Amino acid sequence: MPIILSQRVDAGSDYNDVPFVVYHFPKRSRRQINPGDLFLYYQGNRLKKEQRYYFGTGIIGKIELCEDGDHYNAWFLEAKRFIRRVPIYNPAGGYYESLDYASVRKSETPSWQNSIRPVSESAFSAILAAAGMHRTVNICGVIEKTENPLHALGLMNETYKDCSPAKA
């Protein structure tokens, strides 16, 4: 199931996030995020409506417990910034996150205060379409389900052929 990750880009944060690289989050949220999850980045600001928008997408990779024991880091695969920001309001009416809301929560109104929250497949796809993007293939799930190890290695090589480790 796709998820929304709240990311402050207009102000400072108490978390050690590196946008489009790693998401730092509290231990209490660990069950809401898993390797292979597709995500949308959301910037929220309860005081300024123009600063409420979606601005990127990707796949959750490895999740590690931080040294403090109270937080985790979720590393991203294929994280991409949108060419244009997508406002939270659907031009057809209501919020994008309200599309097919019953599949992920009881209330039609999204739980904006939750930094990690589920989003329906239809809302996820509509937000990507509004951003001018296509749905990211969940390559992690495809690789995990591949029974032939050589085929899995081939898929990984093809997927990550243009990636290189960050230079220190």
C-alpha positions as CSV (number, residue, x, y, z in Angstrom):
1,M,0.0,0.0,0.0
2,P,1.4,3.4,-0.8
3,I,2.1,5.9,2.0
4,I,2.5,9.6,2.4
5,L,5.7,11.0,4.1
6,S,5.5,14.5,5.5
7,Q,8.7,16.4,4.8
8,R,9.3,20.0,5.9
9,V,11.0,21.8,3.1
10,D,9.9,25.4,4.0
11,A,11.2,25.3,7.6
12,G,13.6,23.5,9.9
13,S,12.9,20.2,11.5
14,D,14.0,18.2,14.5
15,Y,14.6,15.2,12.3
16,N,17.8,14.3,10.4
17,D,16.1,13.9,7.0
18,V,18.0,14.3,3.8
19,P,15.3,14.9,1.2
20,F,15.2,12.2,-1.6
21,V,17.8,10.2,0.3
22,V,16.7,9.2,3.8
23,Y,13.7,9.8,6.0
24,H,14.3,10.0,9.8
25,F,11.2,9.1,11.9
26,P,10.2,8.1,15.5
27,K,10.1,4.5,16.7
28,R,6.3,4.8,17.3
29,S,5.8,5.1,13.5
30,R,7.8,2.0,12.6
31,R,4.8,-0.3,11.8
32,Q,3.5,2.3,9.2
33,I,6.5,2.1,6.9
34,N,8.1,-1.0,5.2
35,P,10.8,-1.7,2.6
36,G,9.2,-1.8,-0.8
37,D,6.4,0.7,0.1
38,L,5.8,3.4,-2.6
39,F,5.6,6.8,-1.1
40,L,4.6,10.4,-1.9
41,Y,6.3,13.4,-0.3
42,Y,4.0,15.9,1.3
43,Q,4.8,19.4,2.5
44,G,2.3,20.7,5.0
45,N,1.8,24.0,6.7
46,R,-1.4,24.5,8.7
47,L,-1.0,28.3,8.5
48,K,-0.3,28.8,4.8
49,K,-2.5,27.0,2.3
50,E,-0.1,27.6,-0.6
51,Q,2.5,25.5,1.3
52,R,0.4,22.4,1.3
53,Y,1.4,20.2,-1.6
54,Y,2.9,16.9,-2.9
55,F,6.4,17.2,-4.4
56,G,8.0,13.8,-4.9
57,T,7.8,10.1,-5.0
58,G,9.9,7.0,-4.5
59,I,10.3,3.5,-3.0
60,I,11.3,2.8,0.6
61,G,14.5,0.8,0.8
62,K,16.4,-0.4,3.8
63,I,15.1,0.7,7.3
64,E,17.6,0.9,10.1
65,L,17.3,1.6,13.8
66,C,19.3,4.7,14.8
67,E,21.9,4.7,17.5
68,D,19.6,6.6,19.9
69,G,17.2,3.6,19.8
70,D,14.3,6.0,19.5
71,H,14.3,6.7,15.8
72,Y,14.7,4.9,12.4
73,N,16.1,5.9,9.1
74,A,14.3,4.8,5.9
75,W,16.6,4.9,2.9
76,F,15.0,5.5,-0.5
77,L,15.2,3.8,-3.8
78,E,14.3,5.7,-7.0
79,A,13.2,8.9,-5.2
80,K,12.2,11.6,-7.7
81,R,11.2,15.2,-7.3
82,F,8.0,16.2,-9.2
83,I,8.5,18.6,-12.1
84,R,5.6,20.6,-10.6
85,R,4.1,20.7,-7.1
86,V,0.7,19.2,-6.7
87,P,-1.7,21.0,-4.4
88,I,-3.6,18.9,-1.9
89,Y,-6.9,19.9,-3.5
90,N,-8.3,17.8,-6.3
91,P,-9.7,20.0,-9.1
92,A,-12.7,17.6,-9.2
93,G,-13.4,18.6,-5.6
94,G,-12.2,17.7,-2.1
95,Y,-8.7,16.4,-1.3
96,Y,-6.7,14.1,-3.5
97,E,-6.1,11.9,-0.4
98,S,-9.9,11.5,0.0
99,L,-10.1,9.5,-3.2
100,D,-11.2,5.9,-2.2
101,Y,-10.4,6.9,1.4
102,A,-12.4,4.0,2.8
103,S,-9.7,1.5,1.6
104,V,-7.2,3.1,4.1
105,R,-9.1,4.9,6.8
106,K,-12.5,5.7,8.3
107,S,-12.6,9.5,7.9
108,E,-12.8,11.2,4.5
109,T,-10.5,14.0,5.7
110,P,-6.8,12.9,5.8
111,S,-5.0,12.8,9.1
112,W,-2.7,15.7,8.3
113,Q,-1.0,15.5,11.7
114,N,0.4,12.0,11.0
115,S,3.8,12.3,9.4
116,I,3.4,8.8,7.9
117,R,0.0,7.8,6.7
118,P,-1.5,5.3,4.2
119,V,-3.0,6.6,0.9
120,S,-5.3,4.7,-1.5
121,E,-4.0,3.4,-4.7
122,S,-6.3,5.6,-6.6
123,A,-5.2,8.7,-4.7
124,F,-1.6,7.8,-5.2
125,S,-2.1,7.4,-9.0
126,A,-4.1,10.6,-9.3
127,I,-1.4,12.6,-7.5
128,L,1.3,11.1,-9.8
129,A,-0.8,11.9,-12.8
130,A,-1.3,15.5,-11.6
131,A,2.5,15.8,-11.3
132,G,2.9,14.5,-14.9
133,M,4.5,11.3,-13.7
134,H,3.9,7.6,-14.3
135,R,3.5,5.1,-11.5
136,T,6.8,3.8,-10.2
137,V,7.1,0.0,-10.5
138,N,7.7,-1.6,-7.1
139,I,10.9,-3.3,-8.3
140,C,11.7,-4.5,-4.8
141,G,8.5,-6.7,-4.8
142,V,9.3,-8.0,-8.2
143,I,12.8,-8.9,-7.3
144,E,11.7,-10.6,-4.0
145,K,9.2,-12.7,-5.9
146,T,11.7,-13.9,-8.5
147,E,12.5,-17.5,-7.9
148,N,15.6,-17.6,-10.1
149,P,18.5,-15.9,-8.4
150,L,20.2,-15.1,-11.7
151,H,17.1,-13.4,-13.0
152,A,16.8,-11.4,-9.7
153,L,20.5,-10.3,-10.2
154,G,19.7,-9.3,-13.8
155,L,16.7,-7.2,-12.7
156,M,18.8,-5.5,-10.0
157,N,21.6,-4.8,-12.4
158,E,19.3,-3.3,-15.0
159,T,17.4,-1.2,-12.4
160,Y,20.4,0.2,-10.7
161,K,22.9,0.4,-13.6
162,D,23.1,4.2,-13.4
163,C,23.5,4.3,-9.6
164,S,26.7,4.9,-7.8
165,P,27.5,5.2,-4.1
166,A,27.7,8.7,-2.7
167,K,31.2,10.0,-2.5
168,A,32.4,11.2,0.9
